[in-house]
Amino acid sequence: MYDVAERSGVSIATVSRVYRNPDSVRDKTRERVLAAARELGYVPSGNARGLASRSTGVLGLCFPDLSDPDTETEAAAADADDDHAFMLYSDQIIRGMERAARRHGYALLIAASLKGGPESLVAKVAGRVDGFAVLSRTVPTEDLDVISRRLPVVMLAGPRENDELDHLDHIEVANADGQRELTRHLVEDHGLRRLVFVGGEERSPDAQARFLGYQEACREAGLPVREEPDLRAEMMTQAEGARAADQLLDRADAAGPAPDAMLFANDQMAIGALHALERRGVRVPDDIAVTGFDGIPLSRLVRPALTTVRQPMRQLGEEAVELLVRRLGAEREREPVDLMLPVSVVRRASCGCGGGGGGGGG
């Protein structure tokens, strides 16, 4: 840093500001400093900075592995030049966190719970970051309790898990509200009565909240209300959605009429169901309507385009960073924050809205 300052003719403090808060330095000065750094091969040392300030300049994110090879393959086929088409739920959260972290001068360290699980990663990540965002039920409560004693932690998605984590900031989206509104739309606007719901694993708070919204809408409409989803899919992937659609059709063949609509707890499953229904010659939405939840980019690219509930995934990531930065700054001792982000129903062809809808899910 001393060498860069001397080469560019500025103070050491100015060099530091170029890397910590570049917008605070005039363009010409910033370019002169960066040019000198390139010539000298200078890279800021996070370790050295941490020794001086007891901070790392890094925020962490831990989430379960939510990848889906079928969705990635289909996104590539649907629009090979659009990287945005590949993005799933966790990708959007990461994008939002990256954008906000960069704005505040932080880097982002990501830990996905691949083989070995998040338990084997969380301690390592927590030791390298100033603050930590965790998707609900990704990390054991006892681990989070230990981590949160020495750095701020924000919980993302799902309702608060238990009293032991009441001291943490928490952000969720209005899952139940969105699913309730979507179900009402199918019943009131399309006159559909035989509905089935495909949920996720019981440990998923988001999937459970969506099923709750579905139950409430069915109750209001005087429809039968099941205590459990008609089917559960552990992985919530396209393959699981296709399997669920096949099972529901086979069940109908054996026991009565097919459903008017299949509601899935996320878009990936709903897209898989579209393919299964097309394969079996079932027309969507003419024979069966199909809906999802999340609003991933691929939901508008499949045919028929998928009716879904769009949740603000990038905003979820951005708000997490804002809360962490506030905790690291002047508001370190404030009361825990609870944020509920709104969702919106997107009406498309797979339920009979938004233009022509016949055909399969190709």
NORNOR-V986424 format. One record per pair of residues at least 24 apart in sequence whose C-alpha atoms are under 8 Angstrom apart, sorted by the first residue. I is the first residue (numbers start at 1). GAP is how many residues later the second one is. D is the distance in whole Angstrom. If there is no record, write none. Layout:
I|GAP|D  I|GAP|D
This chain:
1|41|7  1|43|8  3|37|8  4|29|7  4|32|6  4|33|6  4|36|7  4|38|8  5|28|7  7|29|6  8|24|6  8|25|5  8|28|6  19|25|8  19|86|8  20|85|5  21|83|8  21|84|6  55|74|8  55|75|6  56|72|7  56|73|6  56|74|6  57|48|7  57|49|5  57|50|6  57|72|7  57|73|7  58|48|5  58|49|5  58|50|6  58|51|7  58|70|7  58|71|5  58|72|6  58|73|8  59|42|8  59|47|7  59|48|6  59|49|5  59|50|6  59|70|5  59|71|6  59|72|5  59|73|6  59|74|8  59|262|8  60|48|6  60|49|5  60|50|6  60|51|8  60|65|7  60|66|7  60|69|6  60|70|8  60|71|6  60|72|5  60|73|6  61|47|7  61|48|6  61|49|5  61|50|6  61|71|6  61|72|5  61|73|6  62|48|6  62|49|5  62|50|6  62|51|7  62|56|7  62|60|7  62|70|8  62|71|6  62|72|5  62|73|6  62|76|7  63|27|8  63|48|7  63|49|5  63|50|6  63|55|8  63|71|6  63|72|5  63|75|6  64|48|5  64|49|5  64|50|7  64|54|7  64|71|8  64|74|6  65|47|5  65|48|5  65|49|6  66|24|7  68|169|6  68|170|7  70|167|8  70|168|6  70|169|7  71|167|7  71|197|7  71|227|8  75|223|6  78|223|7  78|224|8  84|213|7  85|211|8  85|212|5  85|213|6  86|211|7  86|212|7  87|209|7  87|210|7  88|208|6  88|209|8  89|205|7  89|207|7  89|224|7  90|223|8  92|221|6  92|222|5  92|225|8  93|220|5  93|221|5  93|222|7  93|223|6  93|224|5  93|225|8  94|220|7  94|223|6  95|219|6  95|222|7  96|217|8  96|218|4  96|219|6  96|220|7  96|221|5  96|222|5  97|217|7  97|220|4  97|221|5  97|222|8  97|223|7  97|224|6  98|219|8  98|220|8  99|219|7  100|217|8  100|218|5  100|221|6  100|222|7  101|217|8  101|220|6  104|221|8  113|25|8  119|24|8  123|24|8  130|198|8  131|193|6  131|197|8  132|192|7  133|187|7  133|188|8  136|25|8  136|69|8  137|24|8  137|66|8  137|67|8  141|24|7  152|172|6  152|175|6  152|176|7  153|171|7  154|166|6  154|169|7  154|170|7  156|160|7  156|164|8  157|48|8  157|49|7  158|46|8  158|47|5  158|48|5  158|51|8  159|46|7  166|170|8  167|168|8  167|169|6  168|168|6  168|169|8  169|154|7  169|167|5  169|168|5  169|169|6  170|166|8  170|167|6  170|168|5  170|169|6  171|145|7  171|148|8  171|149|7  171|167|6  171|168|5  171|169|6  171|170|8  172|144|8  172|167|6  172|168|5  172|169|6  173|138|7  173|139|8  173|167|5  173|168|4  173|169|6  173|170|7  174|166|6  174|167|6  174|168|5  174|169|6  175|31|6  175|34|6  175|35|5  175|38|7  175|168|7  176|33|5  176|34|5  176|35|7  176|36|6  176|37|4  176|38|7  177|33|8  177|36|6  177|166|8  178|32|8  178|35|7  178|131|6  178|165|6  178|166|6  178|167|7  179|31|5  179|32|7  179|34|5  179|35|6  179|114|8  179|130|7  180|30|8  180|33|4  180|34|5  180|35|8  180|36|7  180|37|5  181|36|8  181|164|7  182|126|8  182|127|7  182|163|6  183|31|6  183|34|6  183|35|7  184|33|6  184|34|8  184|37|8  186|165|7  187|34|8  190|162|8  192|68|6  192|69|7  193|30|7  193|67|7  194|64|8  194|65|5  194|66|5  194|67|7  195|64|6  195|65|6  195|66|5  195|67|6  195|68|7  196|33|8  196|34|6  196|63|7  196|65|6  196|66|5  196|67|6  197|32|5  197|33|6  197|34|7  197|65|6  197|66|5  197|67|6  197|68|8  198|31|6  198|32|6  198|33|5  198|34|6  198|35|7  198|46|7  198|64|7  198|65|6  198|66|5  198|67|6  199|30|6  199|31|8  199|32|6  199|33|5  199|34|6  199|65|6  199|66|5  200|32|5  200|33|5  200|34|6  200|35|7  200|36|6  200|65|6  201|31|6  201|32|6  201|33|5  201|34|8  207|58|6  210|55|7  211|54|8  236|29|8  236|30|7  236|32|7  236|33|6  237|31|5  237|32|5  237|35|8  238|30|5  238|31|5  238|32|7  238|33|6  238|34|4  238|35|7  239|30|7  239|33|6  240|29|6  240|32|7  241|27|7  241|28|4  241|29|6  241|30|7  241|31|5  241|32|5  242|27|7  242|28|8  242|29|8  242|30|5  242|31|4  242|32|7  242|33|7  242|34|5  243|30|8  243|33|8  244|29|7  245|28|5  245|31|6  245|32|7  246|30|7  246|31|8  259|29|7  260|27|7  260|28|5  260|29|6  261|27|5  261|28|4  261|29|6  261|30|8  262|26|7  262|27|6  262|28|5  262|29|7  263|27|6  263|28|5  263|29|6  264|26|8  264|27|6  264|28|5  264|29|7  265|27|6  265|28|6  266|26|5  266|27|4  266|28|6  267|24|8  267|25|4  267|26|5  267|27|6  267|28|7  267|29|7  267|32|7  267|39|8  267|41|7  268|24|8  270|36|8  271|28|7  271|31|7  271|35|8  271|90|7  274|86|6  274|87|4  274|88|8  275|85|7  275|86|5  275|87|6  277|83|7  277|84|8  278|81|7  278|82|4  278|83|6  278|84|8  279|81|8  281|79|8  282|78|7  283|75|6  283|76|5  283|77|6  284|66|6  284|67|8  284|73|7  284|74|6  284|75|6  284|76|6  284|77|8  285|64|7  285|65|5  285|66|5  285|67|6  285|72|6  285|73|6  285|74|8  286|66|8  286|71|7  286|72|6  289|61|6  289|62|5  289|63|7  290|60|6  290|61|6  291|59|7  291|60|7  295|51|8  302|59|6  302|60|6  303|56|8  303|57|7  303|58|5  303|59|6  304|44|8  304|45|5  304|46|5  304|53|6  304|54|7  304|55|7  304|56|7  304|57|6  304|58|8  305|43|6  305|44|5  305|45|6  306|41|8  306|42|6  306|43|6  306|44|5  306|45|8  307|38|8  307|39|6  307|40|5  307|41|5  307|42|7  307|43|6  307|44|6  308|37|6  308|38|5  308|39|7  308|40|8  309|34|7  309|35|6  309|36|4  309|37|6  310|33|6  310|34|5  310|35|6  310|36|7  311|31|7  311|32|5  311|33|7  312|29|7  312|30|7  312|31|7  316|25|8
